[in-house]
Amino acid sequence: MAPMVLKGIPAAPGTAIGKARIRLSETGVSSGVRVASPEAELARFEAAVERARTELREIVDRVASRAGEKEADIFRSQLLMLDDPLLAGAIKAAILKDACPAEDAVDRVARDLAERFRALDDQRFQERAVDVGDVGQRLARNLSGAPELRPVGAGILFASSLTPSEVSLLESAEVDGIVTEQGGATGHAAILARALNIAAVMGLKDVLTRVREGDSVIVDGTRGEVILHPDQTARESYRARGSQERAARGQFAGLRDLPATTLDGFRIEMAANIAGPAGVGAALAVGAEAVGVVRTEFLFLDRQTMPSEDEQIEVYREMASGMAPRKVVIRTLDAGGDKNLPYCRLPREENPALGLRGIRLCLERDEIFLTQLRALSRAAAFGNLAIMLPMVSDLSEVRRTREHLSRAGAEAVSLGIMIETPAAAIMAEDFAREVDFLSIGTNDLTQYVLAVDRLNEHVAALYQPFHPAVLRLMRGVSDAGGRCGKLVGVCGEMAADPLAAPLFVGMGMGELSMDPQSIPAIKSVIRRLRKSEAARLTAVLLALDSAGEIVARLGQYMDDLTHTHNPE
């Protein structure tokens, strides 16, 4: 057959050559029967929920260690759905009201809820629809006793769509590439494919009508192309590209024990963002020198009661001792906003992003804050542990926290704050005099400086981390920390962007903290830079007046760097 090139959406970069493995969707059909004992069906459903809870917790741990904490958050949100009245509550009501089998109730409620989310003109709800379908499939599978779906044999997996759970089960050694008819680059399945280094092309309409099981296929996830029946020339060309990609990953592996030091001797500490003990292994595996942020919300969510002091101590101790003598920065509870705690009875707010959240909530609810601080104080004996406060905007919040630390017996523990609000950034020098370190949370700082909700598709294009206003504030924070002799780091998503690395070197940042899998690539960039050049470049870029021009100049600089310096 003649080669055929199909164009889809580039969802996960990389190339793969192999045989097509086709996974046809299974469609559930309601039986329409009534059961004699709705109570027995309810018991079956609740048992399926408990199995799903156990499975999802295992997936969270596995994905956190293999892919990263941000990717694991996808499944933490699915865990919450198991107690959500919109899903689990509606299924229980359907079983009892309609006397229908649990399978029918799961199928009907999950489909209806997913359709309602898909009908909303908001990307967040589109993704929530996918997660609802994923959870529904898991519950249905547990009710039937069927095993989780896995592809048969190595090759290129073709499917109408893939849920996040299904992608999380794919090992890159078994499945070399993914092609789907639905989905796109911003979906959870694509995010996981990128984290797992599986080349993926999505949104390729009707591809299942053009490919047959066992067909020879090339997937180019970088360009969004799928080549059916490739000729010898194409196969040789893509094999060469695949070898280059594997070599690059191998070069990154060689950086594990090397510092992130520029050619002229400026060193940046490379730290990892984690959300629990499972992240420690992933951080150490890539040579992380510290843990820059532990998101402690995982301890407080997905439960009906607050975690006890002893529960918290055990988790903090495990992380502190596992990383010792390396530093572990524990961010105090950052709940509120979009992270509700069932046992807290938080008020309903019109604008939760600007409401009772972060340090504001902790200072409002002493019983939560003091319990966490006491646990951190006791766990500090097992390693190099530090405490960091989220969503700080006023010096009184630091001073009141110091009082709480004294009451909790934790005065000796190092204390830092996240710079996420414009107020904290503008007053960085005042804060630096009262705390031990500063860490810039670029996600919220960008959102608040530009007054843009990055998940709102109507204004998402205005969310620009490279906006001059954001960068100038970051530079001011770094300078303020330097004048006070305090470490300034970056812990938002921007820390993992290779394009931003020259800026952070030029600003003199002391630490970059990111998902563990991003550390090798950023370290590779830093080791090819010169601090003196980066400082001059940063000065020029911060004088520009548009994010577009800054990004273009950085892109050109990185291209020049690649061609003038040999990679590690």
C-alpha positions, 0 to 999 in steps of 0.5 A: 500500500502507498504511504498515507500521511494523516494530520492530527493534534500534536499531543505529546512529542516524540516519534514511534514506529510499530504495529497498530494495536486497535482498542475498540470502545465498549458501550454500556447498555442499560438492562432496564430491569428492576431489582428485588432489593435496592438495598443490596444493590446499594451495598454492591455499589458502595463496595465498588466505590471502596475498591475504586478508592483503593485503586485510585490511591495506588494510581496517585502514588504510581503516577506521582513517582513516575510522572510527577505531582501535577499529573497525580493531581488528576487522580486526586480530583477523581478520588474526590468524585467518589464522595461528590453528591453530583455523582456518587450521591446521584447514583445512590439515589437512582438505585433506591428510587428506581430499584435499578441495578447498580450498573444501570445507575452508574451508566446513566448518572455518569453519562448524564453528568458528563454530558452536562459538563461537556455542554458548558463552554469552559475547558475546566468542565470539558476535562471534568466530563472526561474524569467523570467518564473515567470514574464511571468506567472504573465503578462499572468495571468494579461492579462487573469484576472485570480487570482494567483494560490493557493493550495487547502487545507492543506497538502503537495504540489506536483508540477512539479515546483514552481516559487518564486511568488508561494512559496511566497504565501504559508503559512506554516500553510496551506502548510506543505511541498513542493515536486517538480520534478524540482529545487534544493537547490540553487534556489530561490524557495528553498531559500524562502521555507527555509525562510518561514520554509516550508520543501521542497524536490526538483529535485525528477524526475517523482514523479507526476507519483507515487503520487495521490491526497490525498495520505498519505505522509511524507516529510523530507526536511533535508534528501531529502526524501519523504515517500509515504504511510508511516506506523504507525511507520514512522508516529509516528517517524516523528511526534516526530521529528516535535514536537522537531522542533516546540519546538526549534522554540518556544525556540527561540521565548523566546529569543526575549527580552534577550541579546546576552550575553555569559555565562561569560558576553561578550555581542554582539549587535544583529542588523538587515539588512533591505532594507526599512521601511517594515523591521522595524517590522520584526527586532523588532519582533525578538528583534533586538537591532539596524538596522546594515544596511539599503540598500538604493538601493531600493529607486534608482532602478526600476525608471527612475528618481532619488528620490528627497530629500523629497522622501528620507527624508520620508523613512529615517524618517519612519525607524529612528522613527520606531526603536527609540531610537535604532540605524539605520545605513543607507548605502549610495547608493551602485550602480554600478557593477551589479546595474545599474541606468537608469538615471545615464548613467553609463559607460559600464565596463569590470569588474564592480565589480572593477569599478565605484561603491559604494562610488566611484560612489557617489563621482563621482556624487555629485548631487546624493550623496549630495541629499542623505546626505541632506536627511539623515541629516534632517531625523536624527532629528527623531531618532538615525541615522548613515551613512555608506559608502560602498566599501571604499578603500582609506582614501581620500574617507572618507575625501572627504565624510566629506567635503560633510557632511559639505556641507549637514549640516550633520557633527554631524551624526555618520559616519562609513565604510564597510570593504569590500576591502583588502585595508580597512581591512589592513588599518583598524586602520587608518580608525578607527581613522577617523570614528566612527565605522567599519562594515565588509561586509564578502561577498565582503571581501571574494570575493576580498581577494580570487579573487573569484566570488562566483556566477561563478560555475567554481570557486565557490568552492574556495569561502570560508568565513572560509579561514584563510586569510579572518579570519585573516583579520577580526581578524585584523580589530577587534583588530584595532577597539579595539585599537581605541575604535571603534565598529567593527561589521559584516554585511555579510551573515557570521554573520548569520552562527551559525558555525561562531558565536564562531569565532566572539565572540572569536575575540571580535566583538561588533555587528552582523547584519543579516536578522531578521529571523536569529537573534534568532538562532545566539543569542541562540548560543552566550548565550551558549558560554564562551568568554574565551573558544571562544577566545582560540578556535579562536587563535587555528583556526586562526593558521590553514592553510585550510578552511576545517580544520577550518570548521571541528574543528568548527563543532566538537566544536558546536556538543560538545557544544550541548551535554554539554549545555542544550539549552535555 
